Amino acid sequence: MNKFILPAAIVAALCAPTAFAQSAGDTYRPDLQVGEGNGFVAGSVGRTDGGTAGRFGTGDFNVFESRDGRKTGYGLVGGYRWKVAQNFGLGVEGGYTDLGNLVVRNAFRDDDVNQRQDTNALRGWQVGGNARLNVTPEWYLGARGGYFRASDNNVEYYNSVGQNLGLDSGRRDGRNSWYAGIGTGWNATDNFSVGVHYDYYRAKSGDVRDPASGVTFEGPKRSTALLGLTAEYAF
């Protein structure tokens, strides 16, 4: 049941009544009229819950718990948002997210910062919708969600005694899934804002095939969360 709570909350936020908090006045981009819009770019960086192709995360992020495999993740998106009410904006976005292939401390050592070849942590392209409610001119609440095309899961599978099963993974099919997130932050100016956001990526690892029998079956699920700082610049 819990896995349905977050997407339901995102849908509710994206479809929130524009009459909410009308008493706050013209708090969302006062320089724009209702119906007008603007492009934006946004980036986020933070810590993942440790889910990788080898260890399938659960998305149960706990900021008070240390977990082996937790790494630095980041995301970059661009989009367009319309002012649909005096305090509410609704838009579309698209971009790319990497959920754990970076090891920042390696910048000061001889190891590579990007561990993609070693960890194969979840990453992929996304496209969806986003919403922003300016409770006050300085304070916003945000939500986002949509389609996520996960990276493949090109790993080897073994049985309980360590024998390689010879299964083919890393296939194109079976990798379509979704993402959703919520956040809050500070509007430093009409064009620039910073905040804290939690994004959940519910992903599939791709179909797995048994070359001996030709049977194809669905691979394991991968679900990874990113809790991080987000900055957005609106044009």
MIDOSE-1310 file (N, C-alpha, C; in nm, 2 decimals, decimal comma, always signed):
residues 235
mnkf	+0,08/-0,12/+0,00/+0,00/+0,00/+0,00/+0,09/+0,13/+0,00; +0,20/+0,12/+0,08/+0,28/+0,24/+0,09/+0,34/+0,29/-0,04; +0,36/+0,19/-0,14/+0,42/+0,23/-0,26/+0,33/+0,31/-0,35; +0,20/+0,32/-0,31/+0,10/+0,40/-0,39/+0,09/+0,54/-0,33
ilpa	+0,14/+0,56/-0,21/+0,11/+0,69/-0,15/+0,18/+0,80/-0,22; +0,31/+0,78/-0,25/+0,39/+0,89/-0,31/+0,33/+0,93/-0,45; +0,31/+0,83/-0,54/+0,26/+0,87/-0,67/+0,12/+0,94/-0,66; +0,04/+0,89/-0,56/-0,09/+0,95/-0,54/-0,08/+1,10/-0,49
aiva	+0,02/+1,12/-0,41/+0,04/+1,26/-0,36/+0,09/+1,35/-0,47; +0,17/+1,29/-0,56/+0,22/+1,37/-0,67/+0,11/+1,41/-0,77; +0,02/+1,31/-0,80/-0,09/+1,34/-0,89/-0,18/+1,45/-0,83; -0,20/+1,43/-0,70/-0,29/+1,53/-0,63/-0,23/+1,67/-0,64
alca	-0,09/+1,68/-0,62/-0,03/+1,81/-0,63/-0,03/+1,87/-0,77; -0,01/+1,78/-0,87/-0,01/+1,83/-1,01/-0,15/+1,87/-1,05; -0,25/+1,82/-0,99/-0,39/+1,86/-1,02/-0,45/+1,94/-0,91; -0,37/+2,00/-0,83/-0,42/+2,08/-0,72/-0,51/+2,19/-0,77
ptaf	-0,62/+2,22/-0,69/-0,71/+2,33/-0,73/-0,63/+2,46/-0,73; -0,64/+2,54/-0,84/-0,57/+2,67/-0,84/-0,63/+2,77/-0,75; -0,74/+2,74/-0,69/-0,80/+2,83/-0,59/-0,74/+2,82/-0,45; -0,65/+2,72/-0,44/-0,59/+2,70/-0,31/-0,50/+2,82/-0,27
aqsa	-0,52/+2,87/-0,15/-0,44/+2,98/-0,09/-0,45/+3,11/-0,18; -0,56/+3,13/-0,24/-0,58/+3,26/-0,32/-0,56/+3,38/-0,23; -0,58/+3,37/-0,10/-0,57/+3,48/-0,02/-0,43/+3,53/-0,01; -0,33/+3,45/-0,05/-0,19/+3,49/-0,04/-0,16/+3,60/-0,15
gdty	-0,25/+3,62/-0,25/-0,22/+3,72/-0,35/-0,14/+3,67/-0,46; -0,08/+3,76/-0,54/+0,00/+3,73/-0,66/+0,14/+3,69/-0,61; +0,16/+3,56/-0,57/+0,29/+3,52/-0,52/+0,37/+3,45/-0,62; +0,31/+3,40/-0,73/+0,39/+3,32/-0,83/+0,43/+3,41/-0,95
rpdl	+0,55/+3,44/-0,96/+0,60/+3,53/-1,07/+0,51/+3,65/-1,10; +0,51/+3,74/-1,01/+0,42/+3,86/-1,03/+0,45/+3,93/-1,16; +0,57/+3,91/-1,22/+0,60/+3,97/-1,35/+0,52/+3,91/-1,47; +0,46/+3,80/-1,44/+0,38/+3,73/-1,55/+0,23/+3,74/-1,52
qvge	+0,16/+3,74/-1,63/+0,01/+3,73/-1,63/-0,03/+3,59/-1,63; -0,14/+3,56/-1,57/-0,20/+3,42/-1,57/-0,21/+3,38/-1,72; -0,16/+3,26/-1,75/-0,16/+3,21/-1,89/-0,03/+3,23/-1,96; +0,06/+3,32/-1,91/+0,19/+3,33/-1,96/+0,29/+3,23/-1,90
gngf	+0,40/+3,21/-1,96/+0,49/+3,11/-1,91/+0,64/+3,14/-1,93; +0,73/+3,05/-1,88/+0,87/+3,08/-1,90/+0,94/+2,94/-1,90; +1,06/+2,94/-1,97/+1,14/+2,83/-1,96/+1,23/+2,82/-1,84; +1,28/+2,71/-1,81/+1,36/+2,70/-1,69/+1,46/+2,58/-1,70
vags	+1,57/+2,59/-1,63/+1,67/+2,48/-1,62/+1,69/+2,46/-1,47; +1,71/+2,33/-1,43/+1,73/+2,30/-1,29/+1,82/+2,18/-1,28; +1,90/+2,19/-1,17/+1,99/+2,08/-1,14/+1,98/+2,04/-0,99; +2,01/+1,92/-0,96/+2,00/+1,87/-0,82/+2,12/+1,77/-0,80
vgrt	+2,16/+1,77/-0,67/+2,27/+1,68/-0,63/+2,25/+1,64/-0,49; +2,27/+1,52/-0,46/+2,24/+1,47/-0,33/+2,29/+1,32/-0,31; +2,23/+1,26/-0,21/+2,27/+1,12/-0,18/+2,16/+1,02/-0,21; +2,20/+0,91/-0,27/+2,10/+0,81/-0,31/+2,08/+0,71/-0,19
dggt	+1,99/+0,62/-0,21/+1,97/+0,52/-0,10/+2,05/+0,39/-0,13; +2,14/+0,40/-0,22/+2,24/+0,29/-0,24/+2,20/+0,18/-0,34; +2,08/+0,19/-0,40/+2,04/+0,09/-0,50/+2,12/+0,09/-0,62; +2,17/-0,03/-0,67/+2,24/-0,04/-0,79/+2,19/-0,16/-0,86
agrf	+2,26/-0,19/-0,98/+2,22/-0,31/-1,05/+2,25/-0,44/-0,98; +2,35/-0,43/-0,89/+2,39/-0,55/-0,81/+2,31/-0,56/-0,68; +2,27/-0,45/-0,63/+2,19/-0,45/-0,50/+2,07/-0,36/-0,53; +1,96/-0,42/-0,54/+1,84/-0,35/-0,58/+1,78/-0,27/-0,46
gtgd	+1,79/-0,14/-0,47/+1,74/-0,06/-0,36/+1,59/-0,06/-0,34; +1,55/-0,03/-0,22/+1,40/-0,03/-0,19/+1,34/+0,11/-0,20; +1,42/+0,21/-0,20/+1,37/+0,35/-0,20/+1,33/+0,39/-0,06; +1,36/+0,31/+0,04/+1,33/+0,35/+0,18/+1,44/+0,44/+0,24
fnvf	+1,45/+0,56/+0,19/+1,56/+0,64/+0,23/+1,54/+0,69/+0,37; +1,65/+0,67/+0,45/+1,65/+0,71/+0,59/+1,77/+0,80/+0,62; +1,75/+0,93/+0,64/+1,87/+1,02/+0,65/+1,94/+0,99/+0,78; +1,89/+0,92/+0,87/+1,96/+0,89/+1,00/+2,03/+0,75/+0,99
esrd	+2,02/+0,68/+0,88/+2,09/+0,55/+0,87/+2,20/+0,55/+0,77; +2,31/+0,50/+0,81/+2,42/+0,49/+0,71/+2,41/+0,36/+0,64; +2,43/+0,36/+0,51/+2,41/+0,24/+0,43/+2,53/+0,22/+0,34; +2,59/+0,10/+0,33/+2,69/+0,07/+0,23/+2,64/+0,09/+0,09
grkt	+2,72/+0,15/+0,01/+2,68/+0,16/-0,13/+2,61/+0,30/-0,16; +2,58/+0,37/-0,06/+2,51/+0,50/-0,08/+2,61/+0,60/-0,15; +2,57/+0,66/-0,26/+2,67/+0,74/-0,34/+2,60/+0,87/-0,37; +2,68/+0,95/-0,44/+2,63/+1,08/-0,49/+2,55/+1,07/-0,62
gygl	+2,43/+1,13/-0,62/+2,35/+1,13/-0,74/+2,33/+1,27/-0,79; +2,29/+1,29/-0,91/+2,26/+1,42/-0,96/+2,15/+1,41/-1,08; +2,09/+1,52/-1,10/+1,99/+1,53/-1,21/+2,00/+1,66/-1,28; +1,97/+1,67/-1,41/+1,96/+1,79/-1,48/+1,83/+1,78/-1,57
vggy	+1,75/+1,89/-1,56/+1,63/+1,90/-1,64/+1,61/+2,04/-1,70; +1,53/+2,04/-1,80/+1,49/+2,17/-1,86/+1,34/+2,16/-1,89; +1,28/+2,27/-1,90/+1,13/+2,26/-1,93/+1,07/+2,40/-1,94; +0,94/+2,40/-1,93/+0,86/+2,52/-1,95/+0,74/+2,51/-1,85
rwkv	+0,71/+2,62/-1,78/+0,61/+2,62/-1,68/+0,52/+2,74/-1,71; +0,38/+2,72/-1,70/+0,29/+2,82/-1,72/+0,23/+2,87/-1,59; +0,20/+3,00/-1,58/+0,14/+3,05/-1,46/-0,01/+3,03/-1,48; -0,07/+2,94/-1,40/-0,21/+2,91/-1,42/-0,30/+2,97/-1,31
aqnf	-0,24/+3,03/-1,21/-0,31/+3,10/-1,11/-0,21/+3,20/-1,05; -0,26/+3,29/-0,96/-0,17/+3,39/-0,90/-0,06/+3,33/-0,82; -0,09/+3,21/-0,77/+0,02/+3,14/-0,68/+0,06/+3,01/-0,73; +0,03/+2,97/-0,85/+0,04/+2,83/-0,90/+0,09/+2,82/-1,04
glgv	+0,20/+2,74/-1,06/+0,25/+2,72/-1,19/+0,25/+2,57/-1,23; +0,23/+2,54/-1,35/+0,22/+2,40/-1,40/+0,30/+2,39/-1,53; +0,38/+2,28/-1,54/+0,47/+2,28/-1,66/+0,51/+2,14/-1,70; +0,60/+2,13/-1,79/+0,66/+2,01/-1,84/+0,81/+2,01/-1,83
eggy	+0,87/+1,89/-1,82/+1,01/+1,89/-1,81/+1,07/+1,76/-1,87; +1,20/+1,77/-1,90/+1,27/+1,65/-1,95/+1,42/+1,66/-1,91; +1,48/+1,55/-1,89/+1,62/+1,55/-1,86/+1,68/+1,42/-1,83; +1,79/+1,42/-1,75/+1,87/+1,30/-1,73/+1,90/+1,29/-1,58
tdlg	+1,90/+1,17/-1,52/+1,94/+1,16/-1,38/+2,03/+1,04/-1,36; +2,14/+1,06/-1,29/+2,23/+0,95/-1,25/+2,22/+0,93/-1,10; +2,19/+0,80/-1,06/+2,16/+0,78/-0,92/+2,26/+0,69/-0,85; +2,39/+0,73/-0,86/+2,49/+0,67/-0,78/+2,62/+0,62/-0,84
nlvv	+2,65/+0,67/-0,96/+2,77/+0,63/-1,03/+2,89/+0,72/-0,99; +2,86/+0,83/-0,92/+2,97/+0,93/-0,89/+3,02/+0,90/-0,74; +3,15/+0,91/-0,73/+3,21/+0,90/-0,60/+3,30/+1,03/-0,59; +3,25/+1,13/-0,52/+3,31/+1,26/-0,53/+3,45/+1,26/-0,46
rnaf	+3,46/+1,18/-0,36/+3,59/+1,18/-0,29/+3,71/+1,14/-0,38; +3,67/+1,07/-0,49/+3,78/+1,02/-0,58/+3,84/+1,14/-0,65; +3,78/+1,25/-0,65/+3,84/+1,37/-0,71/+3,98/+1,41/-0,65; +3,99/+1,36/-0,52/+4,12/+1,39/-0,45/+4,21/+1,27/-0,44
rddd	+4,17/+1,16/-0,52/+4,25/+1,04/-0,52/+4,28/+1,00/-0,66; +4,34/+0,88/-0,68/+4,37/+0,84/-0,82/+4,25/+0,77/-0,89; +4,15/+0,73/-0,81/+4,04/+0,66/-0,87/+3,95/+0,75/-0,95; +3,88/+0,69/-1,04/+3,78/+0,77/-1,13/+3,67/+0,82/-1,04
vnqr	+3,62/+0,94/-1,07/+3,50/+0,99/-1,01/+3,38/+0,92/-1,05; +3,37/+0,89/-1,18/+3,25/+0,82/-1,24/+3,28/+0,67/-1,24; +3,20/+0,60/-1,15/+3,22/+0,46/-1,13/+3,12/+0,38/-1,22; +3,07/+0,43/-1,32/+2,97/+0,37/-1,40/+3,01/+0,23/-1,45
qdtn	+3,13/+0,21/-1,49/+3,17/+0,08/-1,54/+3,18/-0,03/-1,42; +3,19/+0,02/-1,30/+3,21/-0,07/-1,19/+3,08/-0,09/-1,11; +3,00/+0,01/-1,10/+2,88/+0,00/-1,01/+2,75/-0,02/-1,09; +2,75/+0,04/-1,22/+2,62/+0,03/-1,30/+2,50/+0,07/-1,22
alrg	+2,52/+0,18/-1,14/+2,40/+0,23/-1,07/+2,30/+0,28/-1,16; +2,18/+0,29/-1,11/+2,06/+0,33/-1,19/+2,08/+0,47/-1,24; +2,04/+0,48/-1,37/+2,04/+0,61/-1,44/+1,94/+0,61/-1,55; +1,91/+0,72/-1,61/+1,82/+0,72/-1,72/+1,76/+0,85/-1,76
wqvg	+1,69/+0,86/-1,87/+1,62/+0,98/-1,92/+1,48/+0,98/-1,86; +1,43/+1,10/-1,85/+1,30/+1,12/-1,80/+1,22/+1,24/-1,87; +1,09/+1,22/-1,87/+1,01/+1,33/-1,92/+0,88/+1,33/-1,84; +0,83/+1,44/-1,80/+0,71/+1,45/-1,72/+0,65/+1,59/-1,69
gnar	+0,58/+1,60/-1,58/+0,52/+1,73/-1,55/+0,57/+1,78/-1,41; +0,56/+1,91/-1,39/+0,60/+1,96/-1,26/+0,50/+2,07/-1,22; +0,50/+2,10/-1,09/+0,41/+2,20/-1,04/+0,47/+2,27/-0,93; +0,44/+2,40/-0,92/+0,49/+2,48/-0,81/+0,38/+2,57/-0,75
lnvt	+0,37/+2,57/-0,62/+0,28/+2,65/-0,54/+0,36/+2,74/-0,46; +0,35/+2,87/-0,48/+0,42/+2,97/-0,40/+0,32/+3,01/-0,28; +0,35/+2,95/-0,17/+0,27/+2,98/-0,05/+0,29/+3,13/-0,01; +0,41/+3,18/-0,02/+0,44/+3,32/-0,01/+0,53/+3,35/-0,12
pewy	+0,56/+3,48/-0,15/+0,65/+3,51/-0,26/+0,79/+3,44/-0,24; +0,83/+3,41/-0,12/+0,96/+3,36/-0,09/+0,96/+3,21/-0,08; +0,85/+3,14/-0,04/+0,85/+3,00/-0,01/+0,76/+2,93/-0,10; +0,82/+2,82/-0,16/+0,74/+2,74/-0,26/+0,73/+2,60/-0,21
lgar	+0,63/+2,53/-0,26/+0,62/+2,38/-0,26/+0,62/+2,33/-0,40; +0,69/+2,22/-0,42/+0,70/+2,17/-0,56/+0,67/+2,02/-0,57; +0,63/+1,98/-0,69/+0,60/+1,84/-0,71/+0,64/+1,81/-0,86; +0,67/+1,68/-0,88/+0,70/+1,64/-1,02/+0,68/+1,49/-1,04
ggyf	+0,67/+1,45/-1,16/+0,65/+1,31/-1,18/+0,63/+1,28/-1,33; +0,66/+1,16/-1,37/+0,64/+1,12/-1,51/+0,71/+0,99/-1,55; +0,75/+0,98/-1,67/+0,80/+0,86/-1,73/+0,96/+0,86/-1,71; +1,01/+0,74/-1,68/+1,15/+0,72/-1,66/+1,20/+0,60/-1,74
rasd	+1,30/+0,62/-1,83/+1,35/+0,52/-1,90/+1,48/+0,47/-1,84; +1,48/+0,36/-1,77/+1,60/+0,32/-1,68/+1,71/+0,26/-1,77; +1,83/+0,27/-1,72/+1,94/+0,21/-1,78/+1,93/+0,06/-1,77; +2,00/-0,01/-1,85/+1,99/-0,16/-1,85/+2,06/-0,22/-1,73
nnve	+2,04/-0,35/-1,71/+2,10/-0,42/-1,60/+2,19/-0,53/-1,65; +2,30/-0,49/-1,71/+2,39/-0,58/-1,78/+2,48/-0,65/-1,67; +2,43/-0,74/-1,60/+2,51/-0,81/-1,50/+2,49/-0,96/-1,52; +2,57/-1,04/-1,45/+2,56/-1,18/-1,46/+2,48/-1,24/-1,34
yyns	+2,41/-1,35/-1,36/+2,33/-1,41/-1,25/+2,39/-1,54/-1,21; +2,39/-1,57/-1,08/+2,44/-1,69/-1,03/+2,34/-1,76/-0,94; +2,36/-1,90/-0,93/+2,27/-1,97/-0,84/+2,32/-1,97/-0,70; +2,26/-2,05/-0,61/+2,30/-2,04/-0,47/+2,44/-2,10/-0,44
vgqn	+2,49/-2,18/-0,54/+2,62/-2,24/-0,51/+2,73/-2,17/-0,60; +2,70/-2,05/-0,65/+2,79/-1,97/-0,72/+2,81/-2,00/-0,87; +2,73/-2,08/-0,93/+2,74/-2,12/-1,07/+2,67/-2,01/-1,16; +2,74/-1,97/-1,26/+2,68/-1,87/-1,36/+2,57/-1,93/-1,43
lgld	+2,45/-1,87/-1,43/+2,33/-1,93/-1,50/+2,33/-1,90/-1,65; +2,43/-1,81/-1,69/+2,43/-1,79/-1,84/+2,32/-1,71/-1,90; +2,25/-1,63/-1,82/+2,14/-1,56/-1,86/+2,18/-1,43/-1,93; +2,11/-1,39/-2,04/+2,14/-1,26/-2,10/+2,06/-1,15/-2,04
sgrr	+2,13/-1,05/-2,00/+2,06/-0,93/-1,94/+2,10/-0,81/-2,02; +2,06/-0,69/-1,97/+2,09/-0,57/-2,04/+2,01/-0,55/-2,17; +1,89/-0,60/-2,17/+1,81/-0,59/-2,29/+1,73/-0,46/-2,30; +1,68/-0,43/-2,42/+1,61/-0,30/-2,43/+1,47/-0,30/-2,38
dgrn	+1,41/-0,42/-2,38/+1,27/-0,43/-2,34/+1,26/-0,43/-2,19; +1,15/-0,39/-2,13/+1,12/-0,40/-1,99/+1,18/-0,30/-1,90; +1,22/-0,18/-1,96/+1,28/-0,08/-1,88/+1,20/+0,05/-1,86; +1,08/+0,05/-1,91/+0,99/+0,17/-1,89/+0,93/+0,17/-1,75
swya	+0,94/+0,29/-1,69/+0,89/+0,30/-1,55/+0,85/+0,44/-1,52; +0,86/+0,48/-1,40/+0,82/+0,62/-1,36/+0,90/+0,68/-1,25; +0,89/+0,81/-1,23/+0,95/+0,88/-1,12/+0,85/+0,98/-1,06; +0,88/+1,02/-0,94/+0,79/+1,12/-0,87/+0,87/+1,18/-0,76
gigt	+0,84/+1,30/-0,73/+0,91/+1,37/-0,62/+0,83/+1,49/-0,56; +0,88/+1,53/-0,44/+0,82/+1,65/-0,38/+0,94/+1,73/-0,32; +0,91/+1,86/-0,29/+1,02/+1,94/-0,24/+0,96/+2,08/-0,19; +1,05/+2,15/-0,13/+1,02/+2,28/-0,09/+1,15/+2,37/-0,09
gwna	+1,13/+2,50/-0,09/+1,25/+2,58/-0,10/+1,22/+2,73/-0,09; +1,33/+2,81/-0,13/+1,33/+2,95/-0,11/+1,34/+3,01/-0,25; +1,26/+3,11/-0,28/+1,27/+3,19/-0,40/+1,36/+3,31/-0,37; +1,49/+3,30/-0,41/+1,58/+3,41/-0,38/+1,54/+3,53/-0,46
tdnf	+1,50/+3,51/-0,59/+1,45/+3,62/-0,68/+1,33/+3,56/-0,76; +1,28/+3,64/-0,85/+1,17/+3,58/-0,93/+1,23/+3,48/-1,03; +1,36/+3,48/-1,05/+1,42/+3,39/-1,15/+1,50/+3,28/-1,09; +1,54/+3,29/-0,96/+1,63/+3,19/-0,91/+1,58/+3,14/-0,77
svgv	+1,58/+3,00/-0,76/+1,53/+2,94/-0,63/+1,62/+2,83/-0,60; +1,63/+2,80/-0,47/+1,70/+2,68/-0,42/+1,61/+2,61/-0,32; +1,63/+2,48/-0,31/+1,54/+2,40/-0,22/+1,60/+2,26/-0,19; +1,52/+2,18/-0,11/+1,55/+2,05/-0,08/+1,44/+1,96/-0,14
hydy	+1,48/+1,86/-0,22/+1,38/+1,78/-0,28/+1,41/+1,63/-0,26; +1,30/+1,55/-0,26/+1,31/+1,40/-0,25/+1,24/+1,35/-0,38; +1,32/+1,27/-0,46/+1,27/+1,21/-0,58/+1,29/+1,06/-0,57; +1,19/+0,99/-0,61/+1,18/+0,85/-0,61/+1,17/+0,79/-0,75
yrak	+1,26/+0,70/-0,79/+1,27/+0,64/-0,92/+1,23/+0,50/-0,91; +1,11/+0,46/-0,95/+1,06/+0,33/-0,95/+1,10/+0,26/-1,09; +1,20/+0,18/-1,09/+1,26/+0,14/-1,22/+1,26/-0,01/-1,23; +1,26/-0,06/-1,36/+1,27/-0,20/-1,39/+1,41/-0,22/-1,45
sgdv	+1,47/-0,33/-1,43/+1,61/-0,36/-1,48/+1,61/-0,41/-1,62; +1,50/-0,43/-1,68/+1,50/-0,48/-1,82/+1,48/-0,63/-1,82; +1,43/-0,68/-1,93/+1,40/-0,83/-1,94/+1,53/-0,91/-1,94; +1,52/-1,03/-1,89/+1,63/-1,13/-1,89/+1,59/-1,25/-1,97
rdpa	+1,69/-1,30/-2,05/+1,66/-1,41/-2,14/+1,75/-1,53/-2,11; +1,69/-1,65/-2,12/+1,76/-1,77/-2,11/+1,79/-1,82/-2,25; +1,92/-1,81/-2,29/+1,95/-1,84/-2,43/+1,93/-1,99/-2,46; +1,94/-2,08/-2,36/+1,92/-2,22/-2,38/+1,78/-2,25/-2,42
sgvt	+1,68/-2,19/-2,35/+1,54/-2,22/-2,38/+1,47/-2,11/-2,47; +1,53/-1,99/-2,47/+1,47/-1,88/-2,55/+1,37/-1,81/-2,47; +1,34/-1,85/-2,34/+1,24/-1,79/-2,26/+1,29/-1,65/-2,21; +1,20/-1,55/-2,22/+1,23/-1,42/-2,17/+1,14/-1,39/-2,05
fegp	+1,20/-1,33/-1,95/+1,12/-1,30/-1,83/+1,16/-1,17/-1,77; +1,07/-1,11/-1,69/+1,10/-0,98/-1,64/+1,21/-0,98/-1,53; +1,30/-0,89/-1,54/+1,41/-0,88/-1,45/+1,37/-0,82/-1,32; +1,46/-0,81/-1,22/+1,43/-0,75/-1,09/+1,40/-0,61/-1,10
krst	+1,32/-0,56/-1,00/+1,29/-0,42/-1,00/+1,41/-0,34/-0,93; +1,43/-0,22/-0,97/+1,53/-0,13/-0,91/+1,45/+0,00/-0,87; +1,46/+0,03/-0,74/+1,40/+0,15/-0,69/+1,50/+0,23/-0,61; +1,53/+0,35/-0,65/+1,63/+0,43/-0,59/+1,58/+0,57/-0,56
allg	+1,61/+0,62/-0,44/+1,56/+0,76/-0,41/+1,68/+0,85/-0,40; +1,66/+0,98/-0,43/+1,76/+1,08/-0,42/+1,71/+1,20/-0,34; +1,78/+1,22/-0,23/+1,75/+1,34/-0,14/+1,86/+1,44/-0,16; +1,83/+1,56/-0,21/+1,93/+1,65/-0,24/+1,89/+1,79/-0,25
ltae	+1,99/+1,88/-0,28/+1,97/+2,02/-0,30/+1,94/+2,04/-0,45; +1,84/+2,13/-0,47/+1,80/+2,17/-0,61/+1,81/+2,32/-0,63; +1,86/+2,35/-0,74/+1,86/+2,49/-0,78/+1,79/+2,51/-0,92; +1,72/+2,61/-0,93/+1,65/+2,63/-1,06/+1,66/+2,78/-1,10
yaf	+1,68/+2,80/-1,23/+1,69/+2,93/-1,29/+1,58/+2,94/-1,40; +1,49/+3,03/-1,38/+1,38/+3,05/-1,47/+1,40/+3,17/-1,56; +1,38/+3,16/-1,69/+1,41/+3,27/-1,78/+1,30/+3,37/-1,78
